[in-house]
Amino acid sequence: MTTLQTINAANGKPEYVLLPMPVYLALHKVIDRELQKMKLQEADDYMPYDPSDYVDNPVALARLRAHVRQEDLARLLGVTQAYISKVEHQEKVSPKLVARVKEVLKAYSKKAG
């Protein structure tokens, strides 16, 4: 009879089992199926990050979607980072400013890409 060795988790409960190769090879297909099930479950649990779920301000949202820092957007617009921060914390932003931000970010992404 083969004695299996276990590895305990931090809480002291068994978490892993070390198997001899002949036992592992005999169980290989079953193990692969179980691992695939685990991967599918993990994939179902994943929710992609969408900034619009958390950000209402159109300037902040455009900047986040463009993967641009406040400092970089400020430089592109010729303003300070503090101004960008202030605009991003406002409840309402003028359509003219939003259009300008989107225009600058679009040009920036074409240049960077």
N, CA, C and O atoms as CSV, one atom per row, in Angstrom:
chain,resi,resn,atom,element,x,y,z
A,1,MET,N,N,0.837,-1.170,0.000
A,1,MET,CA,C,0.000,0.000,0.000
A,1,MET,C,C,0.890,1.244,0.000
A,1,MET,O,O,1.873,1.314,0.737
A,2,THR,N,N,0.536,2.221,-0.831
A,2,THR,CA,C,1.311,3.441,-0.955
A,2,THR,C,C,0.781,4.483,0.011
A,2,THR,O,O,-0.425,4.719,0.079
A,3,THR,N,N,1.680,5.105,0.756
A,3,THR,CA,C,1.295,6.177,1.658
A,3,THR,C,C,1.433,7.490,0.899
A,3,THR,O,O,2.485,7.778,0.329
A,4,LEU,N,N,0.370,8.280,0.895
A,4,LEU,CA,C,0.403,9.561,0.205
A,4,LEU,C,C,0.839,10.655,1.157
A,4,LEU,O,O,0.472,10.665,2.332
A,5,GLN,N,N,1.617,11.561,0.636
A,5,GLN,CA,C,2.086,12.689,1.441
A,5,GLN,C,C,1.194,13.892,1.162
A,5,GLN,O,O,0.847,14.153,0.010
A,6,THR,N,N,0.823,14.624,2.205
A,6,THR,CA,C,-0.016,15.811,2.035
A,6,THR,C,C,0.764,17.057,2.412
A,6,THR,O,O,1.715,17.009,3.191
A,7,ILE,N,N,0.336,18.171,1.839
A,7,ILE,CA,C,0.880,19.482,2.176
A,7,ILE,C,C,-0.282,20.272,2.744
A,7,ILE,O,O,-1.333,20.398,2.114
A,8,ASN,N,N,-0.084,20.802,3.939
A,8,ASN,CA,C,-1.156,21.516,4.614
A,8,ASN,C,C,-1.140,23.001,4.282
A,8,ASN,O,O,-0.092,23.585,4.009
A,9,ALA,N,N,-2.325,23.594,4.312
A,9,ALA,CA,C,-2.474,25.035,4.141
A,9,ALA,C,C,-2.075,25.726,5.439
A,9,ALA,O,O,-1.781,25.062,6.434
A,10,ALA,N,N,-2.064,27.035,5.431
A,10,ALA,CA,C,-1.693,27.807,6.615
A,10,ALA,C,C,-2.610,27.504,7.795
A,10,ALA,O,O,-2.195,27.608,8.949
A,11,ASN,N,N,-3.860,27.126,7.509
A,11,ASN,CA,C,-4.810,26.831,8.591
A,11,ASN,C,C,-4.661,25.406,9.132
A,11,ASN,O,O,-5.405,24.999,10.025
A,12,GLY,N,N,-3.688,24.640,8.585
A,12,GLY,CA,C,-3.423,23.292,9.075
A,12,GLY,C,C,-4.189,22.195,8.375
A,12,GLY,O,O,-3.937,21.016,8.621
A,13,LYS,N,N,-5.118,22.555,7.508
A,13,LYS,CA,C,-5.904,21.540,6.796
A,13,LYS,C,C,-5.154,21.104,5.533
A,13,LYS,O,O,-4.485,21.919,4.897
A,14,PRO,N,N,-5.264,19.820,5.170
A,14,PRO,CA,C,-4.590,19.346,3.958
A,14,PRO,C,C,-5.080,20.107,2.721
A,14,PRO,O,O,-6.282,20.279,2.521
A,15,GLU,N,N,-4.134,20.554,1.904
A,15,GLU,CA,C,-4.483,21.317,0.705
A,15,GLU,C,C,-4.000,20.632,-0.576
A,15,GLU,O,O,-4.648,20.737,-1.618
A,16,TYR,N,N,-2.877,19.941,-0.503
A,16,TYR,CA,C,-2.306,19.265,-1.661
A,16,TYR,C,C,-1.928,17.834,-1.288
A,16,TYR,O,O,-1.684,17.523,-0.122
A,17,VAL,N,N,-1.887,16.965,-2.313
A,17,VAL,CA,C,-1.457,15.583,-2.125
A,17,VAL,C,C,-0.354,15.304,-3.127
A,17,VAL,O,O,-0.492,15.613,-4.311
A,18,LEU,N,N,0.743,14.719,-2.657
A,18,LEU,CA,C,1.818,14.295,-3.551
A,18,LEU,C,C,1.550,12.854,-3.946
A,18,LEU,O,O,1.415,11.976,-3.093
A,19,LEU,N,N,1.475,12.623,-5.251
A,19,LEU,CA,C,1.170,11.283,-5.757
A,19,LEU,C,C,2.401,10.654,-6.383
A,19,LEU,O,O,3.193,11.345,-7.025
A,20,PRO,N,N,2.569,9.362,-6.204
A,20,PRO,CA,C,3.608,8.667,-6.964
A,20,PRO,C,C,3.257,8.716,-8.454
A,20,PRO,O,O,2.078,8.726,-8.808
A,21,MET,N,N,4.253,8.745,-9.318
A,21,MET,CA,C,4.014,8.868,-10.762
A,21,MET,C,C,3.075,7.794,-11.309
A,21,MET,O,O,2.199,8.137,-12.103
A,22,PRO,N,N,3.198,6.526,-10.940
A,22,PRO,CA,C,2.257,5.532,-11.487
A,22,PRO,C,C,0.799,5.857,-11.154
A,22,PRO,O,O,-0.089,5.646,-11.980
A,23,VAL,N,N,0.557,6.362,-9.965
A,23,VAL,CA,C,-0.811,6.731,-9.575
A,23,VAL,C,C,-1.254,7.944,-10.381
A,23,VAL,O,O,-2.376,7.983,-10.886
A,24,TYR,N,N,-0.366,8.941,-10.503
A,24,TYR,CA,C,-0.694,10.136,-11.282
A,24,TYR,C,C,-1.007,9.765,-12.728
A,24,TYR,O,O,-2.010,10.221,-13.277
A,25,LEU,N,N,-0.172,8.952,-13.345
A,25,LEU,CA,C,-0.392,8.571,-14.748
A,25,LEU,C,C,-1.710,7.826,-14.925
A,25,LEU,O,O,-2.387,7.992,-15.939
A,26,ALA,N,N,-2.071,7.016,-13.954
A,26,ALA,CA,C,-3.339,6.288,-14.031
A,26,ALA,C,C,-4.527,7.249,-13.932
A,26,ALA,O,O,-5.589,6.984,-14.494
A,27,LEU,N,N,-4.347,8.361,-13.219
A,27,LEU,CA,C,-5.438,9.320,-13.004
A,27,LEU,C,C,-5.354,10.542,-13.918
A,27,LEU,O,O,-6.180,11.450,-13.818
A,28,HIS,N,N,-4.378,10.567,-14.794
A,28,HIS,CA,C,-4.065,11.749,-15.601
A,28,HIS,C,C,-5.288,12.336,-16.336
A,28,HIS,O,O,-5.521,13.543,-16.258
A,29,LYS,N,N,-6.054,11.522,-17.030
A,29,LYS,CA,C,-7.204,12.030,-17.790
A,29,LYS,C,C,-8.268,12.621,-16.868
A,29,LYS,O,O,-8.851,13.663,-17.168
A,30,VAL,N,N,-8.511,11.961,-15.766
A,30,VAL,CA,C,-9.498,12.458,-14.807
A,30,VAL,C,C,-9.034,13.796,-14.234
A,30,VAL,O,O,-9.824,14.729,-14.090
A,31,ILE,N,N,-7.760,13.878,-13.914
A,31,ILE,CA,C,-7.195,15.116,-13.376
A,31,ILE,C,C,-7.320,16.246,-14.398
A,31,ILE,O,O,-7.707,17.359,-14.042
A,32,ASP,N,N,-6.998,15.972,-15.656
A,32,ASP,CA,C,-7.111,16.996,-16.702
A,32,ASP,C,C,-8.541,17.502,-16.847
A,32,ASP,O,O,-8.761,18.704,-17.001
A,33,ARG,N,N,-9.514,16.596,-16.800
A,33,ARG,CA,C,-10.917,17.012,-16.893
A,33,ARG,C,C,-11.298,17.926,-15.730
A,33,ARG,O,O,-11.971,18.939,-15.923
A,34,GLU,N,N,-10.869,17.569,-14.538
A,34,GLU,CA,C,-11.174,18.382,-13.353
A,34,GLU,C,C,-10.515,19.753,-13.439
A,34,GLU,O,O,-11.119,20.758,-13.063
A,35,LEU,N,N,-9.279,19.797,-13.932
A,35,LEU,CA,C,-8.594,21.083,-14.087
A,35,LEU,C,C,-9.307,21.956,-15.118
A,35,LEU,O,O,-9.412,23.168,-14.934
A,36,GLN,N,N,-9.793,21.355,-16.191
A,36,GLN,CA,C,-10.546,22.107,-17.205
A,36,GLN,C,C,-11.821,22.695,-16.609
A,36,GLN,O,O,-12.170,23.842,-16.887
A,37,LYS,N,N,-12.514,21.906,-15.790
A,37,LYS,CA,C,-13.720,22.401,-15.125
A,37,LYS,C,C,-13.400,23.605,-14.246
A,37,LYS,O,O,-14.137,24.590,-14.222
A,38,MET,N,N,-12.274,23.505,-13.517
A,38,MET,CA,C,-11.867,24.603,-12.642
A,38,MET,C,C,-11.569,25.863,-13.465
A,38,MET,O,O,-11.951,26.966,-13.075
A,39,LYS,N,N,-10.895,25.695,-14.591
A,39,LYS,CA,C,-10.572,26.845,-15.441
A,39,LYS,C,C,-11.837,27.486,-15.992
A,39,LYS,O,O,-11.930,28.711,-16.057
A,40,LEU,N,N,-12.802,26.681,-16.384
A,40,LEU,CA,C,-14.065,27.215,-16.897
A,40,LEU,C,C,-14.813,27.972,-15.816
A,40,LEU,O,O,-15.388,29.028,-16.078
A,41,GLN,N,N,-14.808,27.443,-14.612
A,41,GLN,CA,C,-15.475,28.133,-13.508
A,41,GLN,C,C,-14.800,29.461,-13.218
A,41,GLN,O,O,-15.479,30.458,-12.972
A,42,GLU,N,N,-13.453,29.490,-13.244
A,42,GLU,CA,C,-12.721,30.736,-13.007
A,42,GLU,C,C,-13.044,31.741,-14.100
A,42,GLU,O,O,-13.197,32.929,-13.819
A,43,ALA,N,N,-13.150,31.282,-15.343
A,43,ALA,CA,C,-13.455,32.184,-16.460
A,43,ALA,C,C,-14.854,32.776,-16.298
A,43,ALA,O,O,-15.078,33.939,-16.634
A,44,ASP,N,N,-15.789,31.987,-15.790
A,44,ASP,CA,C,-17.148,32.484,-15.573
A,44,ASP,C,C,-17.195,33.524,-14.460
A,44,ASP,O,O,-18.036,34.423,-14.479
A,45,ASP,N,N,-16.293,33.400,-13.493
A,45,ASP,CA,C,-16.260,34.324,-12.368
A,45,ASP,C,C,-15.644,35.669,-12.738
A,45,ASP,O,O,-15.854,36.656,-12.032
A,46,TYR,N,N,-14.896,35.724,-13.824
A,46,TYR,CA,C,-14.173,36.941,-14.210
A,46,TYR,C,C,-15.124,37.963,-14.814
A,46,TYR,O,O,-15.901,37.647,-15.715
A,47,MET,N,N,-15.055,39.173,-14.317
A,47,MET,CA,C,-15.843,40.273,-14.873
A,47,MET,C,C,-14.856,41.326,-15.371
A,47,MET,O,O,-14.098,41.880,-14.576
A,48,PRO,N,N,-14.854,41.607,-16.657
A,48,PRO,CA,C,-13.912,42.607,-17.152
A,48,PRO,C,C,-14.187,43.978,-16.543
A,48,PRO,O,O,-15.335,44.323,-16.260
A,49,TYR,N,N,-13.130,44.751,-16.346
A,49,TYR,CA,C,-13.238,46.089,-15.769
A,49,TYR,C,C,-13.772,47.043,-16.824
A,49,TYR,O,O,-13.194,47.170,-17.903
A,50,ASP,N,N,-14.855,47.703,-16.519
A,50,ASP,CA,C,-15.411,48.726,-17.396
A,50,ASP,C,C,-15.473,50.020,-16.592
A,50,ASP,O,O,-16.258,50.129,-15.650
A,51,PRO,N,N,-14.641,51.009,-16.964
A,51,PRO,CA,C,-14.610,52.259,-16.196
A,51,PRO,C,C,-15.981,52.929,-16.067
A,51,PRO,O,O,-16.244,53.607,-15.074
A,52,SER,N,N,-16.848,52.745,-17.052
A,52,SER,CA,C,-18.155,53.408,-16.995
A,52,SER,C,C,-19.033,52.873,-15.855
A,52,SER,O,O,-20.028,53.499,-15.490
A,53,ASP,N,N,-18.662,51.717,-15.298
A,53,ASP,CA,C,-19.382,51.202,-14.135
A,53,ASP,C,C,-19.075,52.017,-12.882
A,53,ASP,O,O,-19.835,51.985,-11.915
A,54,TYR,N,N,-17.962,52.744,-12.901
A,54,TYR,CA,C,-17.497,53.450,-11.708
A,54,TYR,C,C,-17.323,54.949,-11.902
A,54,TYR,O,O,-17.287,55.700,-10.927
A,55,VAL,N,N,-17.215,55.392,-13.157
A,55,VAL,CA,C,-16.888,56.789,-13.440
A,55,VAL,C,C,-18.018,57.418,-14.241
A,55,VAL,O,O,-18.405,56.906,-15.292
A,56,ASP,N,N,-18.550,58.540,-13.739
A,56,ASP,CA,C,-19.622,59.244,-14.444
A,56,ASP,C,C,-19.098,60.411,-15.274
A,56,ASP,O,O,-19.708,60.777,-16.279
A,57,ASN,N,N,-17.986,60.991,-14.869
A,57,ASN,CA,C,-17.463,62.178,-15.528
A,57,ASN,C,C,-16.940,61.813,-16.921
A,57,ASN,O,O,-16.104,60.918,-17.044
A,58,PRO,N,N,-17.423,62.496,-17.980
A,58,PRO,CA,C,-17.028,62.134,-19.342
A,58,PRO,C,C,-15.553,62.383,-19.646
A,58,PRO,O,O,-14.965,61.670,-20.458
A,59,VAL,N,N,-14.953,63.376,-19.011
A,59,VAL,CA,C,-13.525,63.639,-19.238
A,59,VAL,C,C,-12.697,62.520,-18.607
A,59,VAL,O,O,-11.790,61.980,-19.239
A,60,ALA,N,N,-13.010,62.181,-17.374
A,60,ALA,CA,C,-12.289,61.101,-16.703
A,60,ALA,C,C,-12.476,59.780,-17.440
A,60,ALA,O,O,-11.526,59.013,-17.598
A,61,LEU,N,N,-13.685,59.520,-17.885
A,61,LEU,CA,C,-13.980,58.282,-18.596
A,61,LEU,C,C,-13.196,58.197,-19.906
A,61,LEU,O,O,-12.623,57.153,-20.220
A,62,ALA,N,N,-13.170,59.279,-20.664
A,62,ALA,CA,C,-12.413,59.299,-21.927
A,62,ALA,C,C,-10.928,59.086,-21.660
A,62,ALA,O,O,-10.260,58.345,-22.382
A,63,ARG,N,N,-10.418,59.736,-20.626
A,63,ARG,CA,C,-9.000,59.608,-20.295
A,63,ARG,C,C,-8.654,58.180,-19.877
A,63,ARG,O,O,-7.646,57.631,-20.322
A,64,LEU,N,N,-9.490,57.574,-19.023
A,64,LEU,CA,C,-9.248,56.204,-18.583
A,64,LEU,C,C,-9.306,55.218,-19.749
A,64,LEU,O,O,-8.479,54.311,-19.845
A,65,ARG,N,N,-10.269,55.399,-20.616
A,65,ARG,CA,C,-10.387,54.492,-21.767
A,65,ARG,C,C,-9.205,54.626,-22.716
A,65,ARG,O,O,-8.847,53.669,-23.402
A,66,ALA,N,N,-8.598,55.808,-22.759
A,66,ALA,CA,C,-7.424,56.033,-23.615
A,66,ALA,C,C,-6.125,55.617,-22.927
A,66,ALA,O,O,-5.053,55.676,-23.530
A,67,HIS,N,N,-6.223,55.195,-21.654
A,67,HIS,CA,C,-5.050,54.792,-20.872
A,67,HIS,C,C,-4.030,55.920,-20.779
A,67,HIS,O,O,-2.835,55.725,-21.000
A,68,VAL,N,N,-4.538,57.106,-20.445
A,68,VAL,CA,C,-3.695,58.299,-20.351
A,68,VAL,C,C,-3.779,58.822,-18.911
A,68,VAL,O,O,-4.851,58.839,-18.307
A,69,ARG,N,N,-2.641,59.243,-18.381
A,69,ARG,CA,C,-2.606,59.817,-17.030
A,69,ARG,C,C,-3.102,61.260,-17.077
A,69,ARG,O,O,-3.086,61.898,-18.130
A,70,GLN,N,N,-3.541,61.763,-15.927
A,70,GLN,CA,C,-3.976,63.163,-15.851
A,70,GLN,C,C,-2.869,64.103,-16.310
A,70,GLN,O,O,-3.125,65.068,-17.029
A,71,GLU,N,N,-1.642,63.818,-15.894
A,71,GLU,CA,C,-0.502,64.671,-16.269
A,71,GLU,C,C,-0.345,64.746,-17.782
A,71,GLU,O,O,-0.076,65.813,-18.335
A,72,ASP,N,N,-0.516,63.608,-18.445
A,72,ASP,CA,C,-0.356,63.566,-19.900
A,72,ASP,C,C,-1.488,64.314,-20.604
A,72,ASP,O,O,-1.248,65.039,-21.570
A,73,LEU,N,N,-2.707,64.141,-20.128
A,73,LEU,CA,C,-3.828,64.861,-20.724
A,73,LEU,C,C,-3.650,66.360,-20.526
A,73,LEU,O,O,-3.929,67.143,-21.434
A,74,ALA,N,N,-3.191,66.763,-19.354
A,74,ALA,CA,C,-2.946,68.186,-19.087
A,74,ALA,C,C,-1.924,68.747,-20.068
A,74,ALA,O,O,-2.109,69.837,-20.609
A,75,ARG,N,N,-0.850,68.003,-20.295
A,75,ARG,CA,C,0.183,68.450,-21.248
A,75,ARG,C,C,-0.404,68.578,-22.649
A,75,ARG,O,O,-0.122,69.548,-23.352
A,76,LEU,N,N,-1.217,67.610,-23.058
A,76,LEU,CA,C,-1.820,67.640,-24.388
A,76,LEU,C,C,-2.768,68.827,-24.565
A,76,LEU,O,O,-2.879,69.384,-25.657
A,77,LEU,N,N,-3.446,69.206,-23.487
A,77,LEU,CA,C,-4.399,70.321,-23.559
A,77,LEU,C,C,-3.760,71.672,-23.238
A,77,LEU,O,O,-4.370,72.719,-23.455
A,78,GLY,N,N,-2.530,71.643,-22.722
A,78,GLY,CA,C,-1.861,72.888,-22.352
A,78,GLY,C,C,-2.391,73.490,-21.062
A,78,GLY,O,O,-2.440,74.710,-20.904
A,79,VAL,N,N,-2.790,72.612,-20.135
A,79,VAL,CA,C,-3.294,73.058,-18.834
A,79,VAL,C,C,-2.524,72.317,-17.746
A,79,VAL,O,O,-1.628,71.524,-18.039
A,80,THR,N,N,-2.876,72.577,-16.498
A,80,THR,CA,C,-2.210,71.891,-15.394
A,80,THR,C,C,-2.933,70.594,-15.047
A,80,THR,O,O,-4.099,70.397,-15.386
A,81,GLN,N,N,-2.208,69.720,-14.363
A,81,GLN,CA,C,-2.815,68.470,-13.886
A,81,GLN,C,C,-3.903,68.787,-12.869
A,81,GLN,O,O,-4.915,68.089,-12.804
A,82,ALA,N,N,-3.701,69.833,-12.076
A,82,ALA,CA,C,-4.702,70.226,-11.078
A,82,ALA,C,C,-6.021,70.607,-11.753
A,82,ALA,O,O,-7.097,70.301,-11.238
A,83,TYR,N,N,-5.935,71.270,-12.898
A,83,TYR,CA,C,-7.145,71.638,-13.640
A,83,TYR,C,C,-7.879,70.383,-14.116
A,83,TYR,O,O,-9.104,70.300,-14.020
A,84,ILE,N,N,-7.126,69.409,-14.629
A,84,ILE,CA,C,-7.749,68.160,-15.089
A,84,ILE,C,C,-8.437,67.473,-13.913
A,84,ILE,O,O,-9.562,66.992,-14.044
A,85,SER,N,N,-7.768,67.430,-12.777
A,85,SER,CA,C,-8.363,66.822,-11.587
A,85,SER,C,C,-9.653,67.534,-11.208
A,85,SER,O,O,-10.661,66.895,-10.906
A,86,LYS,N,N,-9.615,68.873,-11.227
A,86,LYS,CA,C,-10.809,69.655,-10.880
A,86,LYS,C,C,-11.957,69.356,-11.848
A,86,LYS,O,O,-13.095,69.161,-11.421
A,87,VAL,N,N,-11.660,69.319,-13.135
A,87,VAL,CA,C,-12.684,69.035,-14.151
A,87,VAL,C,C,-13.264,67.638,-13.945
A,87,VAL,O,O,-14.474,67.438,-14.053
A,88,GLU,N,N,-12.392,66.673,-13.648
A,88,GLU,CA,C,-12.845,65.291,-13.478
A,88,GLU,C,C,-13.699,65.092,-12.220
A,88,GLU,O,O,-14.401,64.087,-12.103
A,89,HIS,N,N,-13.645,66.030,-11.294
A,89,HIS,CA,C,-14.463,65.927,-10.088
A,89,HIS,C,C,-15.754,66.737,-10.183
A,89,HIS,O,O,-16.555,66.736,-9.249
A,90,GLN,N,N,-15.960,67.422,-11.294
A,90,GLN,CA,C,-17.192,68.198,-11.478
A,90,GLN,C,C,-18.327,67.262,-11.884
A,90,GLN,O,O,-18.107,66.238,-12.530
A,91,GLU,N,N,-19.538,67.632,-11.494
A,91,GLU,CA,C,-20.702,66.845,-11.896
A,91,GLU,C,C,-21.059,67.102,-13.357
A,91,GLU,O,O,-21.507,66.196,-14.060
A,92,LYS,N,N,-20.860,68.340,-13.811
A,92,LYS,CA,C,-21.178,68.697,-15.195
A,92,LYS,C,C,-19.943,69.271,-15.859
A,92,LYS,O,O,-19.200,70.053,-15.265
A,93,VAL,N,N,-19.738,68.868,-17.106
A,93,VAL,CA,C,-18.621,69.359,-17.906
A,93,VAL,C,C,-19.199,69.848,-19.223
A,93,VAL,O,O,-20.098,69.226,-19.788
A,94,SER,N,N,-18.679,70.961,-19.703
A,94,SER,CA,C,-19.236,71.526,-20.937
A,94,SER,C,C,-18.993,70.582,-22.115
A,94,SER,O,O,-17.938,69.954,-22.202
A,95,PRO,N,N,-19.961,70.485,-23.013
A,95,PRO,CA,C,-19.795,69.646,-24.192
A,95,PRO,C,C,-18.581,70.056,-25.034
A,95,PRO,O,O,-17.939,69.217,-25.667
A,96,LYS,N,N,-18.280,71.348,-25.030
A,96,LYS,CA,C,-17.129,71.853,-25.789
A,96,LYS,C,C,-15.826,71.258,-25.240
A,96,LYS,O,O,-14.963,70.835,-26.010
A,97,LEU,N,N,-15.688,71.228,-23.919
A,97,LEU,CA,C,-14.479,70.664,-23.311
A,97,LEU,C,C,-14.400,69.156,-23.551
A,97,LEU,O,O,-13.325,68.631,-23.845
A,98,VAL,N,N,-15.509,68.472,-23.430
A,98,VAL,CA,C,-15.522,67.025,-23.670
A,98,VAL,C,C,-15.098,66.730,-25.108
A,98,VAL,O,O,-14.311,65.814,-25.349
A,99,ALA,N,N,-15.608,67.488,-26.044
A,99,ALA,CA,C,-15.242,67.304,-27.452
A,99,ALA,C,C,-13.754,67.555,-27.664
A,99,ALA,O,O,-13.096,66.822,-28.402
A,100,ARG,N,N,-13.226,68.586,-27.019
A,100,ARG,CA,C,-11.804,68.908,-27.151
A,100,ARG,C,C,-10.940,67.792,-26.567
A,100,ARG,O,O,-9.933,67.408,-27.162
A,101,VAL,N,N,-11.329,67.277,-25.415
A,101,VAL,CA,C,-10.584,66.188,-24.788
A,101,VAL,C,C,-10.582,64.962,-25.696
A,101,VAL,O,O,-9.537,64.348,-25.913
A,102,LYS,N,N,-11.739,64.608,-26.221
A,102,LYS,CA,C,-11.825,63.442,-27.107
A,102,LYS,C,C,-10.995,63.637,-28.369
A,102,LYS,O,O,-10.367,62.696,-28.854
A,103,GLU,N,N,-10.989,64.844,-28.895
A,103,GLU,CA,C,-10.203,65.153,-30.093
A,103,GLU,C,C,-8.705,64.980,-29.811
A,103,GLU,O,O,-7.981,64.362,-30.592
A,104,VAL,N,N,-8.263,65.528,-28.697
A,104,VAL,CA,C,-6.848,65.440,-28.330
A,104,VAL,C,C,-6.446,63.992,-28.066
A,104,VAL,O,O,-5.375,63.560,-28.492
A,105,LEU,N,N,-7.302,63.237,-27.364
A,105,LEU,CA,C,-6.990,61.836,-27.074
A,105,LEU,C,C,-6.977,60.981,-28.341
A,105,LEU,O,O,-6.172,60.058,-28.460
A,106,LYS,N,N,-7.860,61.284,-29.275
A,106,LYS,CA,C,-7.885,60.545,-30.531
A,106,LYS,C,C,-6.596,60.786,-31.314
A,106,LYS,O,O,-6.006,59.845,-31.845
A,107,ALA,N,N,-6.160,62.034,-31.386
A,107,ALA,CA,C,-4.914,62.372,-32.072
A,107,ALA,C,C,-3.730,61.713,-31.366
A,107,ALA,O,O,-2.809,61.220,-32.018
A,108,TYR,N,N,-3.757,61.705,-30.051
A,108,TYR,CA,C,-2.679,61.100,-29.267
A,108,TYR,C,C,-2.604,59.598,-29.523
A,108,TYR,O,O,-1.515,59.048,-29.688
A,109,SER,N,N,-3.758,58.935,-29.557
A,109,SER,CA,C,-3.754,57.482,-29.760
A,109,SER,C,C,-3.287,57.112,-31.166
A,109,SER,O,O,-2.652,56.074,-31.353
A,110,LYS,N,N,-3.595,57.953,-32.154
A,110,LYS,CA,C,-3.111,57.687,-33.508
A,110,LYS,C,C,-1.591,57.828,-33.571
A,110,LYS,O,O,-0.907,57.044,-34.229
A,111,LYS,N,N,-1.079,58.839,-32.876
A,111,LYS,CA,C,0.361,59.071,-32.863
A,111,LYS,C,C,1.079,57.966,-32.107
A,111,LYS,O,O,2.143,57.514,-32.530
A,112,ALA,N,N,0.503,57.523,-30.985
A,112,ALA,CA,C,1.126,56.501,-30.154
A,112,ALA,C,C,1.016,55.112,-30.783
A,112,ALA,O,O,1.894,54.266,-30.612
A,113,GLY,N,N,-0.070,54.898,-31.505
A,113,GLY,CA,C,-0.342,53.566,-32.073
A,113,GLY,C,C,0.373,53.332,-33.319
A,113,GLY,O,O,0.245,52.261,-33.912
